[in-house]
Amino acid sequence: MAEKPLSAPSSVPPAPGSPLARAERFVWLTARVLEQRRFAYHFRRGGADQVEAALSAYLNEDGGYGHALEPDLRGPVSQPLHTAHALRVLDSIGRCGGPRVERICRYLTAVSTHEGALPAVHPSQRGYPAAPFVPVLDDPPGELLSTGPVVGALHRNQVWHAWLFRATEFCWTAVESLEKSHPYEVLAAVAFLDSAPDRSRARAAADRLGRLVRAQGLAVLDPDRPEDFPVSEGYAPGEHHFPHDYARVPDSLARDWFTDEELGRSLDFLAAEQAEDGGWPIRWRAWAPGSALEWRPVVTIEALRTLRAYGRPLDG
């Protein structure tokens, strides 16, 4: 099923100086039209049509999305990471279905590897700027990082397409064979498991994955002592992940990985991260000014949605 609204947005302006009011000013000062429309949809009773219209500016004729929709990949060409970003947006507004998604699935089929999975970056990116942590390879492998969130979004919306069969099996194999991982791969696994059709298998895989996350210190369980938790190889200094990053909503399978106290401290930390300008920071490496500027409103909207999902006050 499509993602359900976390709570009804309000047409009443938030209290001056509240987290929501400060974030709204930040969005108007810095965000792309897409994030302006998304903020309005989630928090100000804006329409889904307006979000979809803004998203369509990134759509290419091949059915994929490009034009730096995912800000760390620049240039016009369609990419799996851009298209996964588009599906997350469509899912969040209840528009992940119909002919639009059929075209997306045709694009996914065209760019998949021989395993039926998606590469993180398709070779068509070559010649356009990309973040140094997303290298462009001539023959890239399929990756859970790019495939998991897409498969999860399609299953959550009861989309059935031939591409999904092999891609789903790829995700199961990848998740169930993980012995050592890193936070972004775990996040992709959670996105898949939270909507995988076989719920008992998903719960078993999530239990195992949660034990791995704790054993390898992939979640900062005490925000006051981040130095006690290692940063994964290749990550930027301070690029930590916290319980709320994995369990973005209370009904995520990742919620059971953490105690109430651990999650409470994590949400306190998230709320306190709101910067003086009203936005939330990015924790990964800021490699280009435009990329960092475009990411912060995305991160800000997701921070607000997570806080609201857990009942944290935003308006006062």
N, C-alpha and C positions, 0 to 999 in steps of 0.2 A: 504493500500500500504506500501511497505518497506520504511524505513526512507530514505529521500533523503540527499545526501551530502550537507553540509552547504555551502561549496564553494570548488572550485577545489584546492586540495593540490598542493604544488609546489615541483618540483625537484631541485629548486635552494636553496642552503643552506641559512638559515636565517642569517641576519646580526649579527655579533658577539656582544654579550651582550644584544640582543633583548630578550623579554620574551620567544619567541619560542626557540631560541638557548639555553637559560639557562634551559628551561624545557627539551629540547632534551638531554642535558648532564645529567640532573638529571635522566631521564628515563634510559639511558644507564648505569648509575652508580648503580641504585637500583632496576629496575623493573624486574618482571618475564618475560619470553619469550612472554607470551600472551600480556602483555601491551607494550612490545617493538614492536610487530607486529601491535598492534592497533595504536600506535603512528605513525608508518610508513604508515599505511593505511590512516589515517586521515590527515596527514601533510606532507608526503614525497612521495606520489604516490606509496605506497606499495600495494601489492595485497591482495584481499579478501581470496584467497586460503591459503595464509600464516597465516592469522588470524584464519581461520577455522581449519587448521592443528594444530595450537597451542591450540585451544580450545578443540580439540578432546582428548587431553591428560587427560582432566577432566571427560570424558564421561564414564559412567558405562553401564554394560550389560542390566540393567533394563530400559535404555532410559533416565535416569536422570543424573545429574551431581553432582560430589562430589570433594574430594581431595582438600578441602579448596579453591575452586574457589571463594566463598564469604569468605573473609579471617577471619571473626569472628567465623566461624564454621570449626573446624579442623577435620581431619580424612577422610577416603575414601568413606564413605557412601553417597548415593544420598540424597539430601535435596531440598525442594521446593525453598529455598532462593538461593541455588547454581544454580538451573535450571532457575529461573527467571533471574539471572545474565547472564547465557548463552544465553537466549533469547534476552536480551538487546544487547549483543555483536553481535549476528546473525542479529538482526534487523538493527543495525548500519552499517552493511556491505552488506545489501540487500540479505541475505541468510536465511531468516526466512520463510522456506516453504519446500515442498517436503517430502520424506520419513523420513528425519531427524526429522522434526517437528511432523510427525505422531507418531514416537516412543516417542517423548517427551510427546505428548498428552496421550499416553497409560500409561506412568509413572504417569502423573498428575491424571489420573483416578484412578490408583491403590492406591495413597496416599491421596486422598481426604477424607474429613469428610462426615458424613451423609447428610450435607447440600449441598454437591457438591463443597465445597470450599477447599482451601489449608490451612493446619496449618502452622504457622510460622516455627516450628521445628518439624519434624517427630520423634517419639520415637526411631527410629534406631540410633539417634545421641548419645544415652546414652552410656557411656563408652569411649567416645572421648571428647577431650577438646572443650569447647564452651565458648563464652563470657558470663559473669554473667548477662548481660541484655537480653539474649535470653535463658530463662530457658527451660529445657527439661521436658515435661510433659508426663505421660503415656497415657492420653486421651485428646490430645490438641483440642481446638475448631478451626473452620475455621476462618481465619482472612483476613480482607481487606488488611492489610499490605503485605501479601504474595500473595493474589489472584489478587488484582487490577492490578499490573504491568504486570502479566502474561496474563490476559484476554485482557488488552490493547494492548500488543504487538501482540497477535494473531489476534485481530480484525484489527489492523493497516495493517497487512499483508494479510488480507482477507483469513485467515485460517478458515475453517469450520470443526468442529469436535463435536461429541455428548457431550463431556465434557463441551464445551463452553456454552451450553444452561443454565444449572443450575448454573454454575459459574458466568455467566453474571447476572442472576437474583439475586444471592447472592450479587454481587457488587452493583447493583442498590439499593437493600434494605439497605445495609450497608451505602452507601453514603447518601441516602435520609433520613436516620434516625439519622444521626450524630447530636448530641446536644452539645457535648463537645469532643474535639479531641486533638491531639498532632501532631507536624510537620511531623513525618514519616508516620503517618496514612493519613494525608492530601496529602503528596506526592504520596502515593499509589492511593488515590482517583483521583488526577490529572492525573496520568498515565492511569487510566481507562477512565476517562471522555474525555481526549483528543482524544481517538480513538473509543469510544462507537458508535455503528451504529446509534442510535437514537440521531441525533445532536440537535434537539430542546430540548429534555429532558436533554441532557448533558449540554447545555448552561444554562438551568434553575437551574440544580443542582449545576453547577459551580458558578453561581451568589450567590446562598444561601451559598455555602461553603466559598466563598470569604468574605462575610459579617461576617461569623463565625470566620475566620482567623483574621480579623481586630478587631473584638469585643474582642477576647480572647488574643490579643497581640502575636499571633504565628509567626509574621514576624517583624523583627527589621526594622522599617521604617526610622530610623536615626542612621546610623552606628557610629556616634560620641557619641551616648547616649544609648549604649546597656543595661545599667542598668535600663532603663525605661521599658524594655520589659522582662517579666518573663521567666525563663527557665522552661520547662515542668517538671512535677514530674518524678523523676527517671533518668533524664538526667544529664550529667556531668556539672560541673560549666563552664559557658561560651558556652554551646552547643546551640547556637542560630541558627536561620534560617532567611534568608533574602529574599527579593523579587526574586532575581535571582535563588534561590534554587527552588522556586515553578514554575516560568516561565522561564524554561531553554532555550526556543526558543521563538521568537516573536509571533508565531501563536498559542501558548498554550492558552487555555481558562483562565489560571491563569494570563495572561498578563493584563487583564482588571481589576484585583484587585488593581493595583497600578498606581499612576500617573507617568508621564514621569520623573518628578523630583525624585520621590522615587526610581524608577528603575535605573535612572542614578546614584544616590548616591550608590545604591547597587552594580552596575557594577564597579564603581570606587573602592569600597571597595574590591570587588573580585580581581580586577587587582592588587591592592596594597598588597593583601595577599600572593603573590608569595614570598617565602622565599629566603634567601641568597643562598641556595643550588640549587635554580631553581625550586623546587617543591612547591606544595600547601600543607598546613597542613590539618590534620583531626581535626574536632571539637568535636567528640564524645570521650568517654573514651577509652584510649589506655591501654588495659588490658594485652597485651602480645607483646614483642618486634617484633616478626615476623609478627604478624597481622598488627601492625601499619606500619611497613616497606612496606608490600605488598599493603596496602590501599593507601598510598600516591601517587604512580604513577597512580592509578585508578582515584583518586580525581583530580590529575593534568591534565589528559587528558580531563576529563569532564569540568574542569574550562576553559581550552583553547577552547573547543568546544562551551561553552556558550558565551565566549567573542567574538569569531569569528561570532557566530550566530547573535550577535547584532552589528557587524561591527567594533568592537574594534580592533585596530592595534596590531599585534603580531610580525611582522617581523622587525619592525624598533625601 
